[in-house]
Amino acid sequence: MVTDRHTDRDTATLTPVQAFDALYAYCAPALVRQTYLLTGRHDRAREAVEHAFQQAWQRWPEVAHDRDPAGWVRAAAYECALSPWHRFRPGGHLTDPPPDPADRALQEVLLELPPPHRRTLVLYDGVGLDLPETAAETEASTPATANRLMHAREAVAERLPELADTAELHRRLTRLAATERLPAVMPTAVRTTGERRTRFWTRSAIAFTVTIIGATALTLRTAPTHYLAPVSPGHSVAGLPAAGALGPLSKDALKLREKLRKEQAAGPERLVPEAR
């Protein structure tokens, strides 16, 4: 993005907000069009770009000192656009097809490609990156990237033979991306949403930490301070008679009970043995 010393001196004097807004103005419109090629959805393209720039603002010192800030944001936007979680969203399989039949045919072919192949084709034949740059951005080796590109081109040429020419493929990808105007939101809104989201997650993390600390303190407060040996289970002892079952009293027991009831409840009489 910076090509001469004069521009280097100018960008060095920008505040973080000004530098972010400049990067957003430079990259956002093109990124929305590129992510539209990847997703076929207007809303998902804008959402992916906004999410990527929110991440960039949250990690602005890292992005600002990156050798390619535009590439950093583009990689984040592509990752969000191709996330497999989108398939679980309502209407995740629906697309926003362009009005031209030729462009619709190209979009259908693109969306049928595996996501890594689609991303490689858009970066190399759409954006215009060379093979090592495409490999670095897709986190793949150069041979693997070349293999993906070859298979993606073959799949497109099989359905649309006129696009076997790479120059024509680049022209058609550019035309498909620019078919409809997909305006991006203002950078102020992106920064505000990102800061609000950061505050939310920070407060959630603090609340979760406080909850863990409180639960730990409660556990330490209520936990026993000494070891309590478990009660051993009962077991039979050899040589003892079995406990007798309860039943009616015998005649002698009934007479003894009546005699005890007639006598005083306390007194020496009950302690002196009776002569037999």
Summary of the structure (lengths in Angstrom):
residues: 276
radius of gyration: 40.1
end to end distance: 122.9
largest distance: 130.3
contacts: 665
relative contact order: 0.09
helix: 68%
strand: 0%
